[in-house]
Amino acid sequence: MLRLLWLGLIVLMLGACVSVPPGAGDKRLALTFDDVPRAAGAFLNPDDRAKRLRRQLRRAGVKQAAFFLNPARLEQRPDGLAHIRGYIADGHVLANHTNSHPALTEVSVADYIADIDAAEAWLRPWEARRPWFRYPYLNEGRADTARRDAVRKALAGRGMVNGYVTVDASDWFYEQAAINAVRAGSPIAMDGLRDLYVESHVEAAEFYDALACRAIGRSPAHVLLLHETDLAALFLGDLIAALEDKGWTIITADEAYRDPLAALAATYDTPSAQGTLTEQVAWQAGLSAPRWYARNNTTLAQAEFDRRVLSKARK
């Protein structure tokens, strides 16, 4: 039944493609940031990071990004509340990433839903709150479909929807690699790190857009997964410029989640995936691998980091 429903939605989406206005098929992408407020990274203190990130968004003309919050982290980062208010003041919106960032496959369903509710209780008074929920680690239950379906039912009962992503380049990995290098006293080639960060995200956007076009016959409004990291604060402006050079338009998260693709987020029936809705849709459509961007393999990502960030700095 789920597969029939999914196929019906695909048919409706493909039919809708015929009537979209000119230009609506252009490459569009919204920016979203997870793990807010995040602990300190390799280069900046959290205060400077938030200020730089806001400044990068303003300078690039980004009208609205989405910040997915773990409110329990405010116990360790009470100053994070001021940064959250700053994001709101700049026109950005807030959404639910659970209260304390558990993995669905490592806790009971009841505890997981309670963690969602705790975050929602904190978020609900804010006018900037949106009804989007993003799974920590993009873990929707993996092969455990009963667990997956129980959380889907809980979200629907609360009027919440999946705050999915369609483009992922594992920015969290490069952030951690930089932290590890600094702790080890290893020299870092910052230009190499910038280029690797920017290149990986642009390549991922191009890869997932091509995959989506094969799966559903068009370029959807994409959602890029980023985190509140030092690398974003340092290099986001370069990334946005590189995306725009490739023909991408930065749109609001509100616009992205109005795309018909959103209807598939609660209907796909793949047993497991790397987390992006693009891969899940491609899997459901029967497209062969690769269905995920190569550098999401952390072994490959580490090799690139070592070659372009560490080895280059030693020369």
Helices and strands as residue ranges (DSSP letters): H 2-19, E 28-36, H 46-59, E 66-69, G 71-75, H 80-89, E 93-96, G 104-106, H 109-123, E 129-133, G 136-138, H 145-157, E 161-162, E 167-168, H 171-183, H 190-216, E 221-227, H 230-245, E 249-251, H 253-256, G 260-264, H 277-284, G 294-296, H 298-305, I 306-310, H 311-314
